Amino acid sequence: MQFHHHGYVSQDPRVLPAAGTGIDRPAELPDEMDVLIVGSGPAGMLLAAQLSQFPDVTTRIIERRDGRLPLGQADGIQPRSVETFQAFGFAERIVAEAYNIGWMNFWGPDPQNPQNIVRTSRTEDYGLKISEFPHLIVNQARVLDYFADAAHNGPGRIVPDYGVEFLGLTVRDGEYPVEVRVRYTAGARSGEERIVRAKYVTGCDGARSRVREAIGRKHLGGISAHAWGVMDIMVNTDFPDWRTKCAINSEAGNILHIPREGGYLCRVYVDLGEVAEDDNHAVRATPIEAIIAKANAILHPYTLDVKEVAWFSVYEVGHRVTDHFDDRDEDAGRAPRVFLTGDACHTHSAKAGQGMNVSMQDGFNLGWKLGSVLTGRAPASLLATYSSERQPVAQQLIDFDREWSSLMARKPEEISDPDELANYYLGTAEFPSGFMTQYGPSMITGDAGHQNLAEGFPIGKRFKSSTVSLVADGNVVHLGHHARADGRWRVYVFADAPAAGEASGVTGWAEWASSPASPFARFTPEGADVDAVFDLKVIYQQGIEGVDLNRVPDIFRPKTGPLGLTDWEKVFAAGPSVWSPTDIFAERGLSRDGAVVVVRPDQYVAHVLPLAATAELTAFLEGGFLPVR
Amino acid sequence: MQFHHHGYVSQDPRVLPAAGTGIDRPAELPDEMDVLIVGSGPAGMLLAAQLSQFPDVTTRIIERRDGRLPLGQADGIQPRSVETFQAFGFAERIVAEAYNIGWMNFWGPDPQNPQNIVRTSRTEDYGLKISEFPHLIVNQARVLDYFADAAHNGPGRIVPDYGVEFLGLTVRDGEYPVEVRVRYTAGARSGEERIVRAKYVTGCDGARSRVREAIGRKHLGGISAHAWGVMDIMVNTDFPDWRTKCAINSEAGNILHIPREGGYLCRVYVDLGEVAEDDNHAVRATPIEAIIAKANAILHPYTLDVKEVAWFSVYEVGHRVTDHFDDRDEDAGRAPRVFLTGDACHTHSAKAGQGMNVSMQDGFNLGWKLGSVLTGRAPASLLATYSSERQPVAQQLIDFDREWSSLMARKPEEISDPDELANYYLGTAEFPSGFMTQYGPSMITGDAGHQNLAEGFPIGKRFKSSTVSLVADGNVVHLGHHARADGRWRVYVFADAPAAGEASGVTGWAEWASSPASPFARFTPEGADVDAVFDLKVIYQQGIEGVDLNRVPDIFRPKTGPLGLTDWEKVFAAGPSVWSPTDIFAERGLSRDGAVVVVRPDQYVAHVLPLAATAELTAFLEGGFLPVR
C-alpha cells in the first residue's frame, strides 16, 4: 500500500482523498450523469467501486430497495473473486470473517444398507491448490458492504441512491443520450417519477432485468423441470460433516451442503425433484417444513434439529443467456450505450457457486472500459469488447452449470462410479475457481506470436501472480498484488540477463520508453503522475544483492506526487532470497532474454512481447488508447 | 470468528451487540465509574478495548487532547504486539498497511576511505524467524485507531472522553474510593473543574504522569548525557537502503534508520552526541536544519534532499523505572486502587522500538484482571499481581535498552568487530520480539512441576501457537489464534493416545470437568454461556479422519447461546493432513500421555498439568477465582 506522496496521511490510508465529482458530491440524484448503474448487486457495486477510481466521471447507482441487502442470496466466493477483492483492497478482511473451504466431502448410499448414507470420499478443495487465494463462503450482503466501502472510500465517494426504481429507458442523441425513467420507492419523494439522462447505463438489475427488457434483448433458454429448496439454517445434528461442504446423494434425494461463516449457520440446497409440466411454479410455494423434512430424509440415519431458519427460498433451475450484453445496433452503426451484467444476462443454478463471481467479473471487465472512454483515454469502440468478451464466458458458465447440476441431481442407481462427482469437481477446478476465462484477440488483447517468452502468462487469461523481492526493502511480495483496481494498466518488464545499468535489452527498452514519443508519454495526460495510466515495473533476474538501485533506469524509479518523490516500489528481483525460494522466471516460464508483459486494469494479460519489439508494442497500444497530449 | 449463535448477524461481525453499560452509554463523563483510564496512548486504549469486553463494568477513558493523535511518537511493532492485535481482531488490517521489516542492514566506515560509509552486513530480521507474526513499522496513531475501533465495537461501546485533563486524585473509603479532580480542556465546559469517583484508576498518562505524582511513586534513574534527533521525513536520495531498516555508524556519528508505512516516509534517529552537563536541555532546541545537516554528514557519500518534514523532535535518553506500578500500601494493608502503565512507570530510549509494545503488554496484563475482579469472578488480591509481574519486565527493558543504546552510540574506533551489532541484534531477538517475558509463580501462574509434559509451552511465557486441524471442517488453523482478547481463560486439553470416546485420560478428565462440582461449573455464572469464563478445547493426536465427533465428550461440543446450538470449534486433530505437515505434539514437545495447558486471558501459560491431576488443577483455579454459584 503506497501513500503519503500526495500529502501526509494520518488516518486510514484506504480512504483516498476525495477528488473531482467526489468533492461535494450531491446527495440527490442529479438530472445528468456519465454512468447510471441500475441495481446494487455484486456487478453493480463492483462497478461503483471501480468508477470511484475515476472521479472525473459522474457515476450514480440506483437501487429499488431502500437500503443495503440484509440477508440471503449468493455466498460462494471463488479464488478469482478473492483475487479481485485483493485488488479492491479488502481481501484480508473478508478472508478473516468467511468460511474457508478446505474440503469437499461426498456421501452416498451405504452399499450394505442403502437407506443410510455413508461418506464415500473426502476431496481437498481446489482453492489453495490452484491459486494463492482461498475458496470461501460468505454472505453476499457482506461482499456488497465491502464494495460499498471501496466505492465510498475512493476519490469519487460513490454511495448508492437507495429507494430509486428503474422504470424504462430510451436511447436518443446528444451528450447524455440515454433517457431514463425512474421512480422513488422510499423517502420524502416516494412515488414520484423522474427523467434523468446518462451517457451510459448498466443494467445490473438481476434475472428479471427491466433494463434488458427496455433494450429488447432476449433471455434465451428455459427453465428446467427441476426444483431446489435452499435454506440458511442453524441446527443441532449428529451429521458429522455439518461444518464441511458436502454433496450428498441418497435414495431420498440430493443435498448440496454449504457451511457458512461464523461457525453455526449452514446453507442447504435440497433437491425437490422433477416438476410436473403443469406445475405452473406451484413448487415455489413449498413450505419450509417440507424442505426440512426432505433434508432429514436424505440425511438418514442422521437427523437435523432445526433451531432457526434465517432465510429460505425455492427455485427452479433455469439456464439462460442473453444474445448480446449491450444495445449495439450494428445495422445502424450505433455503438453501445446500455450494458447488461450478471443475472440480467445469464441465469443458471446456484449450485456451482458461480453466479456472484461471474457477475463481479462482468463488472470488473466493464468498469475500467467505461472509465477509460469517459476520461478520453480510450476510443468508444473499446466498449464493444465488453459484450464480445463476456458473452462467451456466460455461455461457458451455463454449459458447466448444466453439467454439474445434472450430475448432482442424479439418482443413486444412475451412478456407476461413486468417485465420478469428486473427480469431476477436482478435474474441472480451473473453471469454478474463475481462472479459465481467456479473452480472444481484440484491440486490447494481442496475438500469441510471442507467447513462448512467457508461457506462464497466457495472453487473454488473468495474470497469475508469483513472488518476487522488492529490491528497495528486500521484502518478498506477490508481484500481482501490487496491482490495485485503480484503472491503470501494468507493464511488467522482465529483464534480460545483464545486471541493472549494463547495456542490455531492458536498458534499451527503458530508453525508448522514456522518450516523449513513447506511447506511455503520449497516452498519459499532462500534469498527471507519470504512472497515472501505465504502471511500469521491472523485474531483474538477479537477487536483491545483485541489483544496484542507483543504476536502474529512471523510468522505473519515477518521481511522483506534488513533492516529486521517488517511487521505490517498481524494481523487483527474481533471484531467490532467504525469505523465498521462488524464481518467477522459472515459475512462469519466462525467457532469460526478457519479455514485456502488458496487463489490463482488470488483471488480464493483454500482450507478451520481446524487449526489442517496441514498434509492435506501440502499434498494439495505439489500438486501445487515444493520445491525450 | 464465531457469530450468529446469539442471533443472525447481517453486518460486520466484528461489531458485537451492545450490552450492559454499552447500552445507552452516556456521552458525558458520569460522576461515578468502575474504572477511570487516564490517557489514550497504547496502554490506555488497549485497556479500553479490553474492558469493552466486560460490559458490566463502567469504564471511561479521559484524554487531555481534544481528539485523536494525528502524528508522530512510536512506530515499532514487535511480533508479540501483532499477536496481541490478532487477539483484538485487527492484525490482518494493520499488517496490510504497515511496513514489514524483512531485513536490518548495517553500515560502517569504508576501511579504504573512512569518510564514506559502506554496507557491512545484511541481517534477516527476527520477526518471521521467531513467530508466525511479522515485525512491523506503523504510526502509533493507527494502532490507537484500531484499538479505538475495538473499544467501540465491543459490547461496552467505549469511546474516549477527549478534552478532559487529570489534575489529581485522593484515595478514600467507600464503594468508589478514588476521588479524581479533572478539568475540561475543550468543548462547551472548557476550563470547568469536576470531581469524579472511581473504583480503580489507571495512569496511562506518559512519562510526565500526573497520576504517578498523585500517588507519590518515584521515577528512579536519570537522563543520560546523550541526545538524539528524530524526524519523519520524505526525501529523494541516492542512499540505496533508504527503504530498509539500517543502523549506520560513521565517523560523523550514528543513525538508526526506520522506513515507514506507505512507501515514502522514513523515520531517522540521528545521534546528536554527548550533552554537556550544564546544557540544561538546550539541546532540545536543536533546529530541524541542524538534524538534517548531521544526517547528511553521517550518510556521506550519499545525500538526502529533504522534501517534507512530517514531524520531528529532540530528546535525551532517559532510563527510568518506577519502584511500584500501583499505590499499594503494604504497611496499611491496603490493596491497590491506582495503577501505572507504560511511560508513566518506565522510560527509555526509542531506538529498540520497545516502548509502545511494552506499554500495550502492561495494559493487556492489567485489563482482564480489572474486569475479573469487578465482575466478581476473582478476588481483589489478583490486582497486586499486576505490579509484581510487570515491574521486572520494565527493569529488563531498561537494561536491554541501555545496552542497545550504548552499542548504537559508539564511535567507529570503539568497534572492533563490525558484525558485533548485527550479532547482538539477532542473538537477543526473543527480547525485542516481545517473547522473553516469563512471569513467576503466583496465584495465577503455577509451578513448573509438570513442565516436562509440555516443554514447548513454558509456564509463565506466552502461549506460542502452532497449527492443528479443526475436526469439524478440516481447516488447518492456528490453535492460539482462536483465543480472542475477550477476558476468557483457555484450557487446552491435549489428549492421550486412545481415540475419541474410548476409555482414556481425556475421557476421564472430561467426565470430571462436566460435573457440577468442577471448578469450570463453580466459577462460571449461572445463565452465562457454558464457556463464558473457561474456553475448553481438546486436541486429539489423530488426524481428522481419526476423530469421530459423535464420540467426543459433550463438554467439548457444548451448546451455546439462546438457541442452545452446538459449538463445533473446540475439537482439534493434531495429526498431519494434506494441508499441513505439522503435528503440534511434536512441535511443542507434548507428552503422548496428554497434558492440560491452562492459558490466561492475556495469553500467558498459567499451568501445565497431567490429565489425572484434577485435584491440583482445582486447587490452582481456586487460588485465582471466586465461586459465583
HADDOCK unambig.tbl for C-alpha pairs under 7 A between the chains (distance, minus, plus):
assign (segid A and resid 1 and name CA) (segid B and resid 97 and name CA) 5.97 0.50 0.50
assign (segid A and resid 1 and name CA) (segid B and resid 262 and name CA) 5.72 0.50 0.50
assign (segid A and resid 2 and name CA) (segid B and resid 262 and name CA) 4.18 0.50 0.50
assign (segid A and resid 2 and name CA) (segid B and resid 263 and name CA) 5.23 0.50 0.50
assign (segid A and resid 3 and name CA) (segid B and resid 262 and name CA) 4.47 0.50 0.50
assign (segid A and resid 3 and name CA) (segid B and resid 263 and name CA) 6.67 0.50 0.50
assign (segid A and resid 4 and name CA) (segid B and resid 262 and name CA) 6.23 0.50 0.50
assign (segid A and resid 4 and name CA) (segid B and resid 264 and name CA) 6.51 0.50 0.50
assign (segid A and resid 4 and name CA) (segid B and resid 265 and name CA) 6.93 0.50 0.50
assign (segid A and resid 5 and name CA) (segid B and resid 264 and name CA) 6.47 0.50 0.50
assign (segid A and resid 10 and name CA) (segid B and resid 70 and name CA) 5.63 0.50 0.50
assign (segid A and resid 10 and name CA) (segid B and resid 71 and name CA) 6.51 0.50 0.50
assign (segid A and resid 11 and name CA) (segid B and resid 142 and name CA) 6.73 0.50 0.50
assign (segid A and resid 70 and name CA) (segid B and resid 10 and name CA) 5.65 0.50 0.50
assign (segid A and resid 71 and name CA) (segid B and resid 10 and name CA) 6.52 0.50 0.50
assign (segid A and resid 92 and name CA) (segid B and resid 92 and name CA) 6.06 0.50 0.50
assign (segid A and resid 92 and name CA) (segid B and resid 93 and name CA) 6.96 0.50 0.50
assign (segid A and resid 93 and name CA) (segid B and resid 92 and name CA) 6.97 0.50 0.50
assign (segid A and resid 93 and name CA) (segid B and resid 93 and name CA) 6.86 0.50 0.50
assign (segid A and resid 97 and name CA) (segid B and resid 1 and name CA) 5.99 0.50 0.50
assign (segid A and resid 102 and name CA) (segid B and resid 474 and name CA) 6.19 0.50 0.50
assign (segid A and resid 102 and name CA) (segid B and resid 475 and name CA) 5.32 0.50 0.50
assign (segid A and resid 103 and name CA) (segid B and resid 474 and name CA) 6.69 0.50 0.50
assign (segid A and resid 142 and name CA) (segid B and resid 11 and name CA) 6.73 0.50 0.50
assign (segid A and resid 235 and name CA) (segid B and resid 565 and name CA) 6.68 0.50 0.50
assign (segid A and resid 236 and name CA) (segid B and resid 565 and name CA) 6.02 0.50 0.50
assign (segid A and resid 236 and name CA) (segid B and resid 566 and name CA) 6.06 0.50 0.50
assign (segid A and resid 238 and name CA) (segid B and resid 550 and name CA) 6.50 0.50 0.50
assign (segid A and resid 240 and name CA) (segid B and resid 549 and name CA) 6.22 0.50 0.50
assign (segid A and resid 240 and name CA) (segid B and resid 550 and name CA) 6.97 0.50 0.50
assign (segid A and resid 241 and name CA) (segid B and resid 472 and name CA) 6.56 0.50 0.50
assign (segid A and resid 243 and name CA) (segid B and resid 472 and name CA) 5.39 0.50 0.50
assign (segid A and resid 243 and name CA) (segid B and resid 473 and name CA) 5.09 0.50 0.50
assign (segid A and resid 244 and name CA) (segid B and resid 472 and name CA) 6.73 0.50 0.50
assign (segid A and resid 244 and name CA) (segid B and resid 473 and name CA) 4.69 0.50 0.50
assign (segid A and resid 262 and name CA) (segid B and resid 1 and name CA) 5.72 0.50 0.50
assign (segid A and resid 262 and name CA) (segid B and resid 2 and name CA) 4.18 0.50 0.50
assign (segid A and resid 262 and name CA) (segid B and resid 3 and name CA) 4.48 0.50 0.50
assign (segid A and resid 262 and name CA) (segid B and resid 4 and name CA) 6.24 0.50 0.50
assign (segid A and resid 263 and name CA) (segid B and resid 2 and name CA) 5.25 0.50 0.50
assign (segid A and resid 263 and name CA) (segid B and resid 3 and name CA) 6.68 0.50 0.50
assign (segid A and resid 263 and name CA) (segid B and resid 568 and name CA) 6.95 0.50 0.50
assign (segid A and resid 264 and name CA) (segid B and resid 4 and name CA) 6.51 0.50 0.50
assign (segid A and resid 264 and name CA) (segid B and resid 5 and name CA) 6.47 0.50 0.50
assign (segid A and resid 265 and name CA) (segid B and resid 4 and name CA) 6.93 0.50 0.50
assign (segid A and resid 307 and name CA) (segid B and resid 563 and name CA) 6.36 0.50 0.50
assign (segid A and resid 472 and name CA) (segid B and resid 241 and name CA) 6.56 0.50 0.50
assign (segid A and resid 472 and name CA) (segid B and resid 243 and name CA) 5.39 0.50 0.50
assign (segid A and resid 472 and name CA) (segid B and resid 244 and name CA) 6.72 0.50 0.50
assign (segid A and resid 473 and name CA) (segid B and resid 243 and name CA) 5.09 0.50 0.50
assign (segid A and resid 473 and name CA) (segid B and resid 244 and name CA) 4.69 0.50 0.50
assign (segid A and resid 474 and name CA) (segid B and resid 102 and name CA) 6.20 0.50 0.50
assign (segid A and resid 474 and name CA) (segid B and resid 103 and name CA) 6.71 0.50 0.50
assign (segid A and resid 475 and name CA) (segid B and resid 102 and name CA) 5.31 0.50 0.50
assign (segid A and resid 549 and name CA) (segid B and resid 240 and name CA) 6.21 0.50 0.50
assign (segid A and resid 550 and name CA) (segid B and resid 238 and name CA) 6.50 0.50 0.50
assign (segid A and resid 550 and name CA) (segid B and resid 240 and name CA) 6.96 0.50 0.50
assign (segid A and resid 563 and name CA) (segid B and resid 307 and name CA) 6.35 0.50 0.50
assign (segid A and resid 565 and name CA) (segid B and resid 235 and name CA) 6.68 0.50 0.50
assign (segid A and resid 565 and name CA) (segid B and resid 236 and name CA) 6.03 0.50 0.50
assign (segid A and resid 566 and name CA) (segid B and resid 236 and name CA) 6.06 0.50 0.50
assign (segid A and resid 568 and name CA) (segid B and resid 263 and name CA) 6.96 0.50 0.50
